[in-house]
Amino acid sequence: QERGCRNFVYISTRCIGPDSGAYGCSKQAAENSLRDMQWECLLILRPSEIYGIGGTEGIDRFINMGKNLHIVPLLFGSKGIRFSPMHFEDFLKACRKSLRLRKEGLTILELCGPEVLSGTALALRVIQRYGGVPIPVWIPALSFISNLSKALGFPILAPDQLERLTGGKSAEHPSDHPALDFEMIKFLNP
């Protein structure tokens, strides 16, 4: 703003707020700070889980485990486990379209995939595509093991990973917005 910028795009997350640990709190604080500033156009994008870029965490990790090891964690034991996977090509398409639809004031765009999957449904979809065996993972036990490993000095999970997984989400379905007016890729094209 000191240099005259009047338009701002912030990529946030749908895992926003205290339910999602420090990560969610920091994203919420950033959104609040940006809202307090004067912008001609402020666009806040809140993507769900992005996959398909070959990453080493999140849903790409599940896919890699299915492809390479033929095992997939089947997460259960928490109602908060709700995935809305969005293929990276759909994410990029939505970003391009939303930037072209420049609107004055504040726009918050929930960028979620076309379907909502439980931990079980996600694992079964990966197994259906790549074969393999589901490995049941009960979230309370994973939480205990994660806390123990952290206390022993070798954490097995990223900070706030369980909180982001099980915490509240700002949306499960895409916003009703012209930037999302296209057919999205279903998770692993069932």
N, C-alpha and C positions, 0 to 999 in steps of 0.2 A: 504493500500500500504506500509506503514511503516513496517508492519509485513510480507511483501513478497507476499501479495495477487496480483494475476495477472488477475483474472477473476471476473467479477462483473455482477450481475443481478439486475436491478432496475425496480420496478413496478410503472409505471407512470399513465397516464390517457389519454384518447382521448380528454378530456376537458382541453386542454393545451393552455396557452397563456393568454394575457390580456383580451380577450373577456369573459373568465371564471372567472374573479375576482382574488382576492388574491390567491385563491387555485390554479388556472391555472397558475398564474405567478410563484408561488413557485415551482410547478412541472417543469415548463420550466427552471427555474433557476437551479434546481437540475440536470436536463438533461444536460444543458450547462456546468455545473461544471464537471460532470462526463466525458463529451466528451473532455474537456480540459486536462484530466489526461491521463497517458499512461497505457493502458490495453492491454493484449494479446487478451482478449475477453470481450467485453462490450455488454450485451444484455439488451435492453430497451423494456419492455412490456407495451403496451398502451391499457388496457382493456376498453370496453364499460361498460354498466350497467350490473352488475352481479346480478343474482337473484337465488332463490331456497334454500337459507341457512336459511331462516326464520328470516331475519334481520328486523329492525324496521324503516328503511328508504329506499328511492329509490323505485325501482320496487317491492321489497318485501312488502313495506308499502301499495302499491296499491293492491297487492294480498291479504294481511291481511284484508284490508278494505272490499274487495269484499267477502272474506270468512266469516268474522265475523259480519260485519255491513250491508252487501249487498248494499253498495253504493261505487261508484268509481269516483274520480275526472276525468272529461273529459276536458283536458287542450287544450285551443285553443287561438289564438290571437298573435302567433309569428311563423314565418317561421323556427326559429331555433329549435323548439321542434321536435327532431328526435331521437327516441330510436332505439338502435340496441341490444336488450337484449341477453345476453349470460348466459346460464345456468351454475351454478358453476361447474358441472361435466365436461362440455366442457372446461371451463377455466382451471381446474386442468389438464385435458388431454393435452391441448395445452402447458401448462407450462412444464409438464413432457417431452413431445416430443421435445420442443424447447431446453431444457437443454441437451438432448441426442444428438442433432444435433449441437453440439458446433462448432462454426465457428469463426475463427480469425477476429479481427477487430470489427467494430460496426455493430450490427444488431438491427433494430427497427422493432418490430412486432406489428401490429395493431390487437388486439383481439376483434373482433366484432361478434355479433350473426349472424345467417344466414338470417335475414330479417330486414328491416328498417320499423319502425312503427311511425306514427304521434301520438300525444297525444290522438286524437279521436280513432284511430285504437287500441292503447294499451288498452284504457278503454273498448272498445267494446269487445276485446278479453277476458279481465278479467270477464266482465259481462256474456259473452257467456259461460264461464266455471263455474262460481259460482252463476249466477243469480244476480239480484239487479238492482239498478237504477243509471244511470249516473248523476253526479252533474256537470253541466257546470261551468268551471272556466276560466274566461277571464284573460289572463296573465297581461295586463295593470292594471286591478282592483286588482289582487292579489299583484302586485308590490306596489300599493298605500297602501293597507291594511298592507302589510308587513313593509313598511317604517314607517307608523303611529304606528304600534304596537312596533316597535323597539324604536321609539322616546318616547313612553310612558313607556318603560322599561320592556316590556314582548314580546320579539320577537317570532313570530310564525313560522319562517323558520330558518334553519341553515344558517350561514354566507355563502354568495356566492351561495346559492342554486338556485336562479333564474338565475343568470349569467351562472352557469354550465348547467342549463336546456336549456337556449335560445342561449347561445354563440356558436361560431364555434367549430367544432369537427375536429380532425386530420384525421378521416376516418369514413365512415359509413358501409363499408363492410370489411370483414377480408382480411388480407394480402394474397397475393399469395405466400405461404410459406409452405414447407413440414410439418412443425409442425401443420398446420391446414388442413392437408389432411385427413379429416374424416368427416362423416356426423354429423352435429350439430343438437341439439334438437331445434325444433321450439318453439317459446314462447307459453307456455301452451298447446303444442301439439294440434293445432286446428284440 
